[in-house]
Amino acid sequence: MTLEQLRIFLAVAEQLHFTRAAEALYITQPAVSAAIQSLEQEYGVKLFHRIGRRIEMADAGRLFQLEAQKILDQVEFAERQLRELNNLQRGELKIGASLTIGNYWLPDKISQFKQQYPGIQVQCKLGNAEEICEGTALGRFDLGLVTGDVKPVLKELLEQEAIGTDRLRIVVGRSHSWFTHPQIAVEDLLKTSWVMRESGSGAQKMFEQALDDWGVELSELQIALVLSTSEMVKAVVERGVGAAALPELMVEKELKLETLRAIEIEDDQRCDRAILEIIQPIFKLRHQKRFRTQSICAFEKILMPELQDSVI
């Protein structure tokens, strides 16, 4: 049984005339007759009684009319849903974001998206960069937003695009000796205790890469604490425990209030004593082989103009 046969049957049931049903459907009268005959032969029932030039509904036809109409109503509903999906009137978008991006930058973008497409349900999960990369590769997220590089084993699965940059600042609290000496040499990094993020964190990877570039071994640092979120790291450092490398966006308010001080690292190997910075790209991740829905495309349009060439 096909949907076309159901449509033909319902047209005949409404018109009680093969020719008028054919005209209503813009098909030939023999095609209508063949469809009804095929249904009757397939199921061994009489749907219509042929009485001279007119037809009447049989008992089986009346029962079938109710069920056929339910089926076509459901098909019409499904078609309407598909059109609404394509027109961004409904749908779902799953986003994964590293903690700093998710807490400090992404809410505004999601708000913009919801204002434009209120029928799209947005699910957002925060985690460290490693979790977001793996989740995007496994299809848990339509889009991932992370800082730092992607594991080589995942690069074959993920399409990554730089959509901005992320800067880390080395910060200390008021009671720290560096608070009144905001410029230090690279070797001074070994003279304080540190509060770190866990190894899967994008911020931690950035800091470790910077240390390597500066010729400092991570094992040489005095690591006092390793914590699971940057918020915890900030709170501990603000209360006077050591130094930390934190995303700039995250400490903007504390720097203005002067409860934290950003410390600049001088490159004393150069005659101009340049300031060393920790900057890495922000990547938008998408699985290379998964279908790119209209919802994904619409959200990417909100992301790209706002983030391009920006620093967070």
Secondary structure, 3 states (H helix, E strand, C coil): CCHHHHHHHHHHHHHCCHHHHHHHHCCCHHHHHHHHHHHHHHHCCCCEEEECCEEEECHHHHHHHHHHHHHHHHHHHHHHHHHHHHCCCCEEEEEEEEHHHHHHHHHHHHHHHHHHCCCEEEEEEEECHHHHHHHHHCCCCCEEEEECCCCHHHHCCEEEEEEEEEEEEEEEECCCHHHHCCEEEHHHHHHCEEEEECCCCHHHHHHHHHHHHCCCCHHHCEEEEEECCHHHHHHHHHCCCCEEEEEHHHHHHHHHHCCEEEEEEECCCCCCCCEECEEEEEEEEEECCCCCCHHHHHHHHHHHHHHCCCEC
